[in-house]
Amino acid sequence: MTNEIKNFIIESCKLLNDAAKFCFIVRSREFQEEAIVNLKIIKEKNTGLKEKMILLEDEDSANALLSHENMIEALINELKMWVALKDNKPNDAWDFLVNAQNSARIAMSVHNILDYSHTYFNKLLSIEKFIFSNKFFFSLAYSSDAIICSICEKNYDECEHEENKAYMGKICLTKAKKKEIKSISLITHGNPKNKKNRVLFIK
Ligand SMILES: [Zn+2]
């Protein structure tokens, strides 16, 4: 990894730490909203550098910046979650929390540059446990023709990429090409693949 990238990440981690000080319900909304704006500026710089590293084919730097980009996104979503809770919008807050968890998971899985990413991810799981209660989910089963790789757009079974791994600044994800819902089941214990599939009310 180049010194330019290392220094950028070290310096912006200090700014992320400043923003993290507002990740509490008791902190003022004004500061939380200001922190979101500042994080978006850092994220834009990060994305620009990542694109540059992709062009230079510096895979290690590109993947480190992908990790950092997702950590910034996670923090933005956590701050939005606290603001939504103040606005009495618990369903929006839940979606922001799930976004934050998904981004933090990517941040810790694509590169080891951020040694605190596991701790942060566990903090988000604790928020889920203590702030949101009585969660039921539903799980959707699909019939699908093929699972497609997001990197090469080929059939995932036939390509060489591995799901949730980073390749030159991009994460490999899979998606069904053509899908129809086959069945819906209720999950009362454990986690579904998509935590946004939450039961909002039961008649
Ligand atoms: Zn592929």
Residues whose N, C-alpha, C, O or C-beta is under 5 A from the ligand:
A	BS01	ZN	C149 I151 C152 C159 E160 H161
